[in-house]
Amino acid sequence: MKAFSIYCIDKPGSAEPRNAHKLAHLAHVEANIDRYLVAGPMKDADGNVTGSLIIVKADNEADARAFFEQDPYFVADFWESISILQYMGVAGDWVGGKTW
C-alpha cells in the first residue's frame, strides 16, 4: 500500500455542518483507523478550523478517493476544495530520521 495525502479547505460558514457531522465522522475514523497514517483539522492563527489534512493508506489514488468519499464529512459537502496526491514521507521524526 502507498500513502495518499488528502488536503481539504473548508467553505466559508462550514463550522456548523462540521460540528453537526463530527460524531459520525469520528465513528468512521475509529471504524477504519487501520487505514489512517495521520488525520486532523487545520486551524488558523485564531484557532478556527479551516480545513483538514488526512494521510491514508491506499493501493492507488482511486482507492484513496473511494475510501475518503465514505467519510460523513465528505458526504456533508462543506469542503471548498479537495486535493488527493500520493505522499512519500522521506525525512523527519515520523519516519525515523531520513530514508536516503
Biopython code that builds the backbone (N, CA, C, O; Angstrom):
import numpy as np
from Bio.PDB.StructureBuilder import StructureBuilder

atoms = [
    (1, "MET", "N", (0.834, -1.186, 0.000)),
    (1, "MET", "CA", (0.000, 0.000, 0.000)),
    (1, "MET", "C", (0.879, 1.249, 0.000)),
    (1, "MET", "O", (2.007, 1.245, 0.492)),
    (2, "LYS", "N", (0.334, 2.293, -0.556)),
    (2, "LYS", "CA", (1.010, 3.577, -0.620)),
    (2, "LYS", "C", (0.300, 4.543, 0.326)),
    (2, "LYS", "O", (-0.765, 4.232, 0.861)),
    (3, "ALA", "N", (0.899, 5.716, 0.525)),
    (3, "ALA", "CA", (0.283, 6.770, 1.321)),
    (3, "ALA", "C", (-0.241, 7.854, 0.386)),
    (3, "ALA", "O", (0.399, 8.194, -0.609)),
    (4, "PHE", "N", (-1.420, 8.393, 0.721)),
    (4, "PHE", "CA", (-2.013, 9.479, -0.044)),
    (4, "PHE", "C", (-2.442, 10.584, 0.900)),
    (4, "PHE", "O", (-3.122, 10.342, 1.898)),
    (5, "SER", "N", (-2.031, 11.809, 0.569)),
    (5, "SER", "CA", (-2.461, 12.958, 1.354)),
    (5, "SER", "C", (-3.767, 13.479, 0.773)),
    (5, "SER", "O", (-3.948, 13.549, -0.442)),
    (6, "ILE", "N", (-4.662, 13.839, 1.668)),
    (6, "ILE", "CA", (-5.949, 14.422, 1.283)),
    (6, "ILE", "C", (-6.013, 15.770, 1.997)),
    (6, "ILE", "O", (-6.136, 15.834, 3.220)),
    (7, "TYR", "N", (-5.929, 16.838, 1.221)),
    (7, "TYR", "CA", (-5.851, 18.197, 1.733)),
    (7, "TYR", "C", (-7.154, 18.905, 1.392)),
    (7, "TYR", "O", (-7.485, 19.078, 0.219)),
    (8, "CYS", "N", (-7.888, 19.311, 2.411)),
    (8, "CYS", "CA", (-9.224, 19.880, 2.218)),
    (8, "CYS", "C", (-9.298, 21.273, 2.828)),
    (8, "CYS", "O", (-8.835, 21.497, 3.947)),
    (9, "ILE", "N", (-9.880, 22.200, 2.089)),
    (9, "ILE", "CA", (-10.111, 23.557, 2.575)),
    (9, "ILE", "C", (-11.622, 23.721, 2.766)),
    (9, "ILE", "O", (-12.406, 23.399, 1.873)),
    (10, "ASP", "N", (-12.020, 24.226, 3.942)),
    (10, "ASP", "CA", (-13.437, 24.420, 4.243)),
    (10, "ASP", "C", (-14.031, 25.572, 3.446)),
    (10, "ASP", "O", (-13.348, 26.546, 3.130)),
    (11, "LYS", "N", (-15.324, 25.442, 3.123)),
    (11, "LYS", "CA", (-16.091, 26.540, 2.561)),
    (11, "LYS", "C", (-16.345, 27.553, 3.679)),
    (11, "LYS", "O", (-16.347, 27.177, 4.851)),
    (12, "PRO", "N", (-16.559, 28.822, 3.345)),
    (12, "PRO", "CA", (-16.972, 29.783, 4.373)),
    (12, "PRO", "C", (-18.262, 29.300, 5.040)),
    (12, "PRO", "O", (-19.154, 28.775, 4.373)),
    (13, "GLY", "N", (-18.354, 29.477, 6.344)),
    (13, "GLY", "CA", (-19.550, 29.076, 7.082)),
    (13, "GLY", "C", (-19.668, 27.586, 7.321)),
    (13, "GLY", "O", (-20.772, 27.080, 7.524)),
    (14, "SER", "N", (-18.555, 26.874, 7.300)),
    (14, "SER", "CA", (-18.607, 25.418, 7.428)),
    (14, "SER", "C", (-18.593, 24.916, 8.873)),
    (14, "SER", "O", (-18.722, 23.713, 9.102)),
    (15, "ALA", "N", (-18.439, 25.804, 9.841)),
    (15, "ALA", "CA", (-18.345, 25.362, 11.239)),
    (15, "ALA", "C", (-19.587, 24.588, 11.671)),
    (15, "ALA", "O", (-19.468, 23.558, 12.334)),
    (16, "GLU", "N", (-20.767, 25.064, 11.307)),
    (16, "GLU", "CA", (-21.997, 24.391, 11.734)),
    (16, "GLU", "C", (-22.139, 22.986, 11.141)),
    (16, "GLU", "O", (-22.378, 22.039, 11.890)),
    (17, "PRO", "N", (-21.999, 22.817, 9.814)),
    (17, "PRO", "CA", (-22.095, 21.452, 9.286)),
    (17, "PRO", "C", (-20.951, 20.554, 9.774)),
    (17, "PRO", "O", (-21.147, 19.352, 9.958)),
    (18, "ARG", "N", (-19.786, 21.113, 9.981)),
    (18, "ARG", "CA", (-18.667, 20.328, 10.511)),
    (18, "ARG", "C", (-19.034, 19.778, 11.892)),
    (18, "ARG", "O", (-18.838, 18.595, 12.169)),
    (19, "ASN", "N", (-19.566, 20.646, 12.751)),
    (19, "ASN", "CA", (-19.965, 20.220, 14.099)),
    (19, "ASN", "C", (-21.119, 19.229, 14.065)),
    (19, "ASN", "O", (-21.149, 18.283, 14.852)),
    (20, "ALA", "N", (-22.065, 19.437, 13.163)),
    (20, "ALA", "CA", (-23.230, 18.559, 13.070)),
    (20, "ALA", "C", (-22.852, 17.126, 12.695)),
    (20, "ALA", "O", (-23.537, 16.184, 13.094)),
    (21, "HIS", "N", (-21.778, 16.954, 11.940)),
    (21, "HIS", "CA", (-21.375, 15.628, 11.462)),
    (21, "HIS", "C", (-20.151, 15.071, 12.191)),
    (21, "HIS", "O", (-19.625, 14.025, 11.811)),
    (22, "LYS", "N", (-19.703, 15.761, 13.226)),
    (22, "LYS", "CA", (-18.459, 15.382, 13.898)),
    (22, "LYS", "C", (-18.504, 13.973, 14.495)),
    (22, "LYS", "O", (-17.565, 13.199, 14.309)),
    (23, "LEU", "N", (-19.575, 13.630, 15.205)),
    (23, "LEU", "CA", (-19.635, 12.306, 15.843)),
    (23, "LEU", "C", (-19.640, 11.188, 14.803)),
    (23, "LEU", "O", (-18.981, 10.165, 14.993)),
    (24, "ALA", "N", (-20.377, 11.372, 13.706)),
    (24, "ALA", "CA", (-20.396, 10.355, 12.647)),
    (24, "ALA", "C", (-19.022, 10.251, 11.986)),
    (24, "ALA", "O", (-18.563, 9.155, 11.666)),
    (25, "HIS", "N", (-18.373, 11.392, 11.785)),
    (25, "HIS", "CA", (-17.023, 11.399, 11.209)),
    (25, "HIS", "C", (-16.049, 10.642, 12.112)),
    (25, "HIS", "O", (-15.286, 9.799, 11.642)),
    (26, "LEU", "N", (-16.079, 10.947, 13.406)),
    (26, "LEU", "CA", (-15.162, 10.284, 14.335)),
    (26, "LEU", "C", (-15.439, 8.781, 14.409)),
    (26, "LEU", "O", (-14.505, 7.989, 14.534)),
    (27, "ALA", "N", (-16.703, 8.384, 14.335)),
    (27, "ALA", "CA", (-17.041, 6.949, 14.324)),
    (27, "ALA", "C", (-16.475, 6.286, 13.074)),
    (27, "ALA", "O", (-15.981, 5.160, 13.133)),
    (28, "HIS", "N", (-16.547, 6.988, 11.938)),
    (28, "HIS", "CA", (-15.978, 6.459, 10.694)),
    (28, "HIS", "C", (-14.463, 6.293, 10.821)),
    (28, "HIS", "O", (-13.906, 5.274, 10.413)),
    (29, "VAL", "N", (-13.811, 7.293, 11.385)),
    (29, "VAL", "CA", (-12.357, 7.211, 11.572)),
    (29, "VAL", "C", (-12.017, 6.029, 12.480)),
    (29, "VAL", "O", (-11.137, 5.232, 12.154)),
    (30, "GLU", "N", (-12.697, 5.911, 13.601)),
    (30, "GLU", "CA", (-12.414, 4.813, 14.534)),
    (30, "GLU", "C", (-12.646, 3.456, 13.888)),
    (30, "GLU", "O", (-11.868, 2.528, 14.109)),
    (31, "ALA", "N", (-13.704, 3.326, 13.091)),
    (31, "ALA", "CA", (-14.011, 2.045, 12.447)),
    (31, "ALA", "C", (-12.979, 1.674, 11.383)),
    (31, "ALA", "O", (-12.853, 0.505, 11.019)),
    (32, "ASN", "N", (-12.241, 2.671, 10.886)),
    (32, "ASN", "CA", (-11.269, 2.445, 9.814)),
    (32, "ASN", "C", (-9.868, 2.899, 10.205)),
    (32, "ASN", "O", (-9.059, 3.233, 9.338)),
    (33, "ILE", "N", (-9.579, 2.913, 11.488)),
    (33, "ILE", "CA", (-8.330, 3.502, 11.994)),
    (33, "ILE", "C", (-7.093, 2.888, 11.342)),
    (33, "ILE", "O", (-6.064, 3.556, 11.236)),
    (34, "ASP", "N", (-7.172, 1.644, 10.907)),
    (34, "ASP", "CA", (-6.014, 0.996, 10.284)),
    (34, "ASP", "C", (-5.664, 1.586, 8.923)),
    (34, "ASP", "O", (-4.569, 1.338, 8.419)),
    (35, "ARG", "N", (-6.558, 2.358, 8.316)),
    (35, "ARG", "CA", (-6.283, 2.987, 7.021)),
    (35, "ARG", "C", (-5.620, 4.354, 7.157)),
    (35, "ARG", "O", (-5.093, 4.887, 6.181)),
    (36, "TYR", "N", (-5.644, 4.927, 8.368)),
    (36, "TYR", "CA", (-5.131, 6.285, 8.576)),
    (36, "TYR", "C", (-3.684, 6.263, 9.064)),
    (36, "TYR", "O", (-3.346, 5.521, 9.986)),
    (37, "LEU", "N", (-2.839, 7.072, 8.448)),
    (37, "LEU", "CA", (-1.493, 7.302, 8.962)),
    (37, "LEU", "C", (-1.507, 8.491, 9.908)),
    (37, "LEU", "O", (-0.843, 8.478, 10.945)),
    (38, "VAL", "N", (-2.266, 9.517, 9.547)),
    (38, "VAL", "CA", (-2.465, 10.693, 10.403)),
    (38, "VAL", "C", (-3.674, 11.447, 9.842)),
    (38, "VAL", "O", (-3.931, 11.425, 8.639)),
    (39, "ALA", "N", (-4.398, 12.104, 10.721)),
    (39, "ALA", "CA", (-5.555, 12.893, 10.286)),
    (39, "ALA", "C", (-5.869, 13.939, 11.334)),
    (39, "ALA", "O", (-5.688, 13.714, 12.531)),
    (40, "GLY", "N", (-6.341, 15.086, 10.871)),
    (40, "GLY", "CA", (-6.754, 16.101, 11.816)),
    (40, "GLY", "C", (-7.111, 17.404, 11.140)),
    (40, "GLY", "O", (-6.860, 17.601, 9.951)),
    (41, "PRO", "N", (-7.707, 18.299, 11.929)),
    (41, "PRO", "CA", (-8.101, 19.597, 11.394)),
    (41, "PRO", "C", (-6.908, 20.535, 11.279)),
    (41, "PRO", "O", (-5.906, 20.391, 11.979)),
    (42, "MET", "N", (-7.047, 21.506, 10.373)),
    (42, "MET", "CA", (-6.079, 22.588, 10.265)),
    (42, "MET", "C", (-6.754, 23.829, 10.828)),
    (42, "MET", "O", (-7.951, 24.037, 10.628)),
    (43, "LYS", "N", (-5.985, 24.653, 11.535)),
    (43, "LYS", "CA", (-6.550, 25.838, 12.176)),
    (43, "LYS", "C", (-5.764, 27.083, 11.796)),
    (43, "LYS", "O", (-4.565, 27.021, 11.523)),
    (44, "ASP", "N", (-6.470, 28.227, 11.783)),
    (44, "ASP", "CA", (-5.804, 29.498, 11.537)),
    (44, "ASP", "C", (-5.220, 30.039, 12.845)),
    (44, "ASP", "O", (-5.321, 29.389, 13.886)),
    (45, "ALA", "N", (-4.620, 31.207, 12.794)),
    (45, "ALA", "CA", (-3.955, 31.793, 13.963)),
    (45, "ALA", "C", (-4.917, 32.054, 15.124)),
    (45, "ALA", "O", (-4.490, 32.130, 16.276)),
    (46, "ASP", "N", (-6.210, 32.191, 14.827)),
    (46, "ASP", "CA", (-7.206, 32.427, 15.869)),
    (46, "ASP", "C", (-7.806, 31.140, 16.415)),
    (46, "ASP", "O", (-8.667, 31.185, 17.294)),
    (47, "GLY", "N", (-7.364, 29.993, 15.906)),
    (47, "GLY", "CA", (-7.867, 28.711, 16.378)),
    (47, "GLY", "C", (-9.108, 28.212, 15.661)),
    (47, "GLY", "O", (-9.698, 27.215, 16.076)),
    (48, "ASN", "N", (-9.516, 28.887, 14.591)),
    (48, "ASN", "CA", (-10.680, 28.459, 13.816)),
    (48, "ASN", "C", (-10.275, 27.357, 12.843)),
    (48, "ASN", "O", (-9.240, 27.460, 12.186)),
    (49, "VAL", "N", (-11.083, 26.308, 12.748)),
    (49, "VAL", "CA", (-10.809, 25.231, 11.802)),
    (49, "VAL", "C", (-11.021, 25.746, 10.384)),
    (49, "VAL", "O", (-12.058, 26.330, 10.069)),
    (50, "THR", "N", (-10.033, 25.523, 9.543)),
    (50, "THR", "CA", (-10.073, 25.993, 8.157)),
    (50, "THR", "C", (-10.034, 24.860, 7.133)),
    (50, "THR", "O", (-10.191, 25.095, 5.934)),
    (51, "GLY", "N", (-9.827, 23.646, 7.603)),
    (51, "GLY", "CA", (-9.745, 22.520, 6.683)),
    (51, "GLY", "C", (-9.264, 21.274, 7.403)),
    (51, "GLY", "O", (-9.257, 21.207, 8.632)),
    (52, "SER", "N", (-8.866, 20.298, 6.618)),
    (52, "SER", "CA", (-8.416, 19.017, 7.155)),
    (52, "SER", "C", (-7.223, 18.514, 6.355)),
    (52, "SER", "O", (-7.107, 18.770, 5.156)),
    (53, "LEU", "N", (-6.342, 17.799, 7.036)),
    (53, "LEU", "CA", (-5.248, 17.095, 6.383)),
    (53, "LEU", "C", (-5.318, 15.651, 6.847)),
    (53, "LEU", "O", (-5.282, 15.360, 8.042)),
    (54, "ILE", "N", (-5.417, 14.761, 5.884)),
    (54, "ILE", "CA", (-5.578, 13.342, 6.164)),
    (54, "ILE", "C", (-4.558, 12.597, 5.314)),
    (54, "ILE", "O", (-4.407, 12.889, 4.128)),
    (55, "ILE", "N", (-3.868, 11.651, 5.901)),
    (55, "ILE", "CA", (-2.971, 10.796, 5.119)),
    (55, "ILE", "C", (-3.425, 9.360, 5.351)),
    (55, "ILE", "O", (-3.422, 8.862, 6.477)),
    (56, "VAL", "N", (-3.817, 8.709, 4.258)),
    (56, "VAL", "CA", (-4.368, 7.366, 4.330)),
    (56, "VAL", "C", (-3.526, 6.373, 3.546)),
    (56, "VAL", "O", (-2.751, 6.738, 2.663)),
    (57, "LYS", "N", (-3.702, 5.116, 3.895)),
    (57, "LYS", "CA", (-3.090, 4.023, 3.141)),
    (57, "LYS", "C", (-4.071, 3.587, 2.058)),
    (57, "LYS", "O", (-5.255, 3.385, 2.330)),
    (58, "ALA", "N", (-3.579, 3.445, 0.839)),
    (58, "ALA", "CA", (-4.428, 3.024, -0.275)),
    (58, "ALA", "C", (-3.560, 2.406, -1.361)),
    (58, "ALA", "O", (-2.354, 2.647, -1.430)),
    (59, "ASP", "N", (-4.195, 1.609, -2.202)),
    (59, "ASP", "CA", (-3.471, 0.980, -3.307)),
    (59, "ASP", "C", (-3.116, 1.983, -4.402)),
    (59, "ASP", "O", (-2.068, 1.874, -5.038)),
    (60, "ASN", "N", (-4.005, 2.965, -4.617)),
    (60, "ASN", "CA", (-3.809, 3.964, -5.660)),
    (60, "ASN", "C", (-4.711, 5.158, -5.350)),
    (60, "ASN", "O", (-5.454, 5.146, -4.367)),
    (61, "GLU", "N", (-4.642, 6.180, -6.189)),
    (61, "GLU", "CA", (-5.433, 7.388, -5.937)),
    (61, "GLU", "C", (-6.937, 7.101, -5.961)),
    (61, "GLU", "O", (-7.684, 7.656, -5.156)),
    (62, "ALA", "N", (-7.377, 6.251, -6.864)),
    (62, "ALA", "CA", (-8.800, 5.921, -6.942)),
    (62, "ALA", "C", (-9.270, 5.237, -5.666)),
    (62, "ALA", "O", (-10.373, 5.507, -5.189)),
    (63, "ASP", "N", (-8.457, 4.364, -5.114)),
    (63, "ASP", "CA", (-8.783, 3.685, -3.856)),
    (63, "ASP", "C", (-8.842, 4.692, -2.707)),
    (63, "ASP", "O", (-9.737, 4.632, -1.865)),
    (64, "ALA", "N", (-7.878, 5.617, -2.681)),
    (64, "ALA", "CA", (-7.877, 6.649, -1.635)),
    (64, "ALA", "C", (-9.135, 7.504, -1.732)),
    (64, "ALA", "O", (-9.767, 7.792, -0.716)),
    (65, "ARG", "N", (-9.502, 7.911, -2.940)),
    (65, "ARG", "CA", (-10.698, 8.733, -3.140)),
    (65, "ARG", "C", (-11.964, 7.970, -2.746)),
    (65, "ARG", "O", (-12.827, 8.522, -2.064)),
    (66, "ALA", "N", (-12.082, 6.728, -3.161)),
    (66, "ALA", "CA", (-13.270, 5.933, -2.827)),
    (66, "ALA", "C", (-13.406, 5.774, -1.318)),
    (66, "ALA", "O", (-14.508, 5.873, -0.779)),
    (67, "PHE", "N", (-12.301, 5.532, -0.641)),
    (67, "PHE", "CA", (-12.330, 5.430, 0.820)),
    (67, "PHE", "C", (-12.737, 6.756, 1.439)),
    (67, "PHE", "O", (-13.599, 6.795, 2.316)),
    (68, "PHE", "N", (-12.122, 7.840, 0.987)),
    (68, "PHE", "CA", (-12.397, 9.167, 1.526)),
    (68, "PHE", "C", (-13.857, 9.567, 1.322)),
    (68, "PHE", "O", (-14.443, 10.207, 2.195)),
    (69, "GLU", "N", (-14.446, 9.208, 0.204)),
    (69, "GLU", "CA", (-15.821, 9.595, -0.092)),
    (69, "GLU", "C", (-16.840, 8.899, 0.802)),
    (69, "GLU", "O", (-18.019, 9.254, 0.772)),
    (70, "GLN", "N", (-16.417, 7.921, 1.593)),
    (70, "GLN", "CA", (-17.301, 7.278, 2.570)),
    (70, "GLN", "C", (-17.375, 8.056, 3.881)),
    (70, "GLN", "O", (-18.245, 7.779, 4.707)),
    (71, "ASP", "N", (-16.489, 9.014, 4.086)),
    (71, "ASP", "CA", (-16.442, 9.794, 5.317)),
    (71, "ASP", "C", (-17.670, 10.715, 5.404)),
    (71, "ASP", "O", (-17.975, 11.413, 4.437)),
    (72, "PRO", "N", (-18.371, 10.730, 6.532)),
    (72, "PRO", "CA", (-19.520, 11.630, 6.682)),
    (72, "PRO", "C", (-19.186, 13.097, 6.438)),
    (72, "PRO", "O", (-20.055, 13.856, 6.008)),
    (73, "TYR", "N", (-17.965, 13.511, 6.699)),
    (73, "TYR", "CA", (-17.581, 14.891, 6.388)),
    (73, "TYR", "C", (-17.619, 15.132, 4.882)),
    (73, "TYR", "O", (-18.050, 16.199, 4.445)),
    (74, "PHE", "N", (-17.183, 14.175, 4.088)),
    (74, "PHE", "CA", (-17.242, 14.317, 2.637)),
    (74, "PHE", "C", (-18.696, 14.406, 2.182)),
    (74, "PHE", "O", (-19.050, 15.255, 1.364)),
    (75, "VAL", "N", (-19.526, 13.528, 2.715)),
    (75, "VAL", "CA", (-20.941, 13.491, 2.353)),
    (75, "VAL", "C", (-21.628, 14.811, 2.714)),
    (75, "VAL", "O", (-22.541, 15.243, 2.010)),
    (76, "ALA", "N", (-21.198, 15.453, 3.803)),
    (76, "ALA", "CA", (-21.790, 16.721, 4.247)),
    (76, "ALA", "C", (-21.463, 17.873, 3.293)),
    (76, "ALA", "O", (-22.121, 18.912, 3.341)),
    (77, "ASP", "N", (-20.474, 17.710, 2.443)),
    (77, "ASP", "CA", (-20.146, 18.663, 1.376)),
    (77, "ASP", "C", (-19.842, 20.072, 1.882)),
    (77, "ASP", "O", (-20.378, 21.051, 1.363)),
    (78, "PHE", "N", (-18.977, 20.171, 2.898)),
    (78, "PHE", "CA", (-18.608, 21.514, 3.361)),
    (78, "PHE", "C", (-17.183, 21.897, 2.992)),
    (78, "PHE", "O", (-16.692, 22.938, 3.429)),
    (79, "TRP", "N", (-16.522, 21.082, 2.206)),
    (79, "TRP", "CA", (-15.185, 21.447, 1.753)),
    (79, "TRP", "C", (-15.262, 22.194, 0.435)),
    (79, "TRP", "O", (-15.981, 21.790, -0.479)),
    (80, "GLU", "N", (-14.516, 23.285, 0.343)),
    (80, "GLU", "CA", (-14.455, 24.086, -0.876)),
    (80, "GLU", "C", (-13.560, 23.426, -1.918)),
    (80, "GLU", "O", (-13.852, 23.457, -3.114)),
    (81, "SER", "N", (-12.471, 22.832, -1.453)),
    (81, "SER", "CA", (-11.558, 22.151, -2.369)),
    (81, "SER", "C", (-10.958, 20.931, -1.690)),
    (81, "SER", "O", (-10.775, 20.897, -0.473)),
    (82, "ILE", "N", (-10.660, 19.934, -2.507)),
    (82, "ILE", "CA", (-10.070, 18.681, -2.032)),
    (82, "ILE", "C", (-8.972, 18.295, -3.011)),
    (82, "ILE", "O", (-9.194, 18.250, -4.221)),
    (83, "SER", "N", (-7.785, 18.016, -2.477)),
    (83, "SER", "CA", (-6.667, 17.588, -3.304)),
    (83, "SER", "C", (-6.167, 16.249, -2.765)),
    (83, "SER", "O", (-5.901, 16.119, -1.570)),
    (84, "ILE", "N", (-6.040, 15.266, -3.635)),
    (84, "ILE", "CA", (-5.540, 13.945, -3.247)),
    (84, "ILE", "C", (-4.302, 13.643, -4.074)),
    (84, "ILE", "O", (-4.357, 13.578, -5.302)),
    (85, "LEU", "N", (-3.181, 13.458, -3.378)),
    (85, "LEU", "CA", (-1.912, 13.174, -4.046)),
    (85, "LEU", "C", (-1.163, 12.076, -3.300)),
    (85, "LEU", "O", (-1.290, 11.944, -2.083)),
    (86, "GLN", "N", (-0.388, 11.297, -4.030)),
    (86, "GLN", "CA", (0.462, 10.316, -3.365)),
    (86, "GLN", "C", (1.463, 11.058, -2.488)),
    (86, "GLN", "O", (1.998, 12.095, -2.880)),
    (87, "TYR", "N", (1.706, 10.528, -1.319)),
    (87, "TYR", "CA", (2.609, 11.157, -0.358)),
    (87, "TYR", "C", (3.731, 10.186, -0.031)),
    (87, "TYR", "O", (3.505, 8.988, 0.137)),
    (88, "MET", "N", (4.961, 10.728, 0.059)),
    (88, "MET", "CA", (6.109, 9.910, 0.432)),
    (88, "MET", "C", (6.835, 10.599, 1.578)),
    (88, "MET", "O", (7.507, 11.610, 1.373)),
    (89, "GLY", "N", (6.703, 10.056, 2.783)),
    (89, "GLY", "CA", (7.435, 10.588, 3.922)),
    (89, "GLY", "C", (8.880, 10.122, 3.853)),
    (89, "GLY", "O", (9.153, 8.928, 3.977)),
    (90, "VAL", "N", (9.807, 11.052, 3.657)),
    (90, "VAL", "CA", (11.203, 10.656, 3.496)),
    (90, "VAL", "C", (12.137, 11.223, 4.556)),
    (90, "VAL", "O", (13.302, 10.831, 4.625)),
    (91, "ALA", "N", (11.637, 12.150, 5.391)),
    (91, "ALA", "CA", (12.504, 12.702, 6.427)),
    (91, "ALA", "C", (11.657, 13.210, 7.592)),
    (91, "ALA", "O", (10.530, 13.668, 7.407)),
    (92, "GLY", "N", (12.216, 13.122, 8.775)),
    (92, "GLY", "CA", (11.550, 13.639, 9.965)),
    (92, "GLY", "C", (11.365, 12.581, 11.040)),
    (92, "GLY", "O", (11.623, 11.397, 10.822)),
    (93, "ASP", "N", (10.917, 13.025, 12.194)),
    (93, "ASP", "CA", (10.716, 12.135, 13.316)),
    (93, "ASP", "C", (9.779, 10.965, 12.985)),
    (93, "ASP", "O", (10.025, 9.832, 13.397)),
    (94, "TRP", "N", (8.697, 11.251, 12.232)),
    (94, "TRP", "CA", (7.702, 10.220, 11.967)),
    (94, "TRP", "C", (8.222, 9.081, 11.098)),
    (94, "TRP", "O", (7.666, 7.983, 11.117)),
    (95, "VAL", "N", (9.278, 9.331, 10.341)),
    (95, "VAL", "CA", (9.853, 8.265, 9.510)),
    (95, "VAL", "C", (11.193, 7.792, 10.058)),
    (95, "VAL", "O", (11.929, 7.070, 9.386)),
    (96, "GLY", "N", (11.498, 8.200, 11.272)),
    (96, "GLY", "CA", (12.724, 7.737, 11.911)),
    (96, "GLY", "C", (13.988, 8.438, 11.439)),
    (96, "GLY", "O", (15.065, 7.842, 11.463)),
    (97, "GLY", "N", (13.884, 9.672, 11.016)),
    (97, "GLY", "CA", (15.053, 10.430, 10.564)),
    (97, "GLY", "C", (14.978, 10.705, 9.091)),
    (97, "GLY", "O", (14.131, 11.472, 8.633)),
    (98, "LYS", "N", (15.882, 10.068, 8.332)),
    (98, "LYS", "CA", (15.869, 10.241, 6.874)),
    (98, "LYS", "C", (15.870, 8.858, 6.234)),
    (98, "LYS", "O", (16.333, 7.885, 6.830)),
    (99, "THR", "N", (15.351, 8.785, 5.028)),
    (99, "THR", "CA", (15.249, 7.482, 4.366)),
    (99, "THR", "C", (16.222, 7.318, 3.220)),
    (99, "THR", "O", (16.163, 6.322, 2.500)),
    (100, "TRP", "N", (17.124, 8.281, 3.032)),
    (100, "TRP", "CA", (18.093, 8.137, 1.938)),
    (100, "TRP", "C", (19.441, 7.778, 2.453)),
    (100, "TRP", "O", (20.378, 7.617, 1.671)),
]
sb = StructureBuilder()
sb.init_structure("model")
sb.init_model(0)
sb.init_chain("A")
sb.init_seg("    ")
for serial, (resi, resn, name, xyz) in enumerate(atoms, 1):
    if name == "N":
        sb.init_residue(resn, " ", resi, " ")
    sb.init_atom(name, np.array(xyz, "f"), 0.0, 1.0, " ", f" {name:<3s}", serial, name[0])
structure = sb.get_structure()
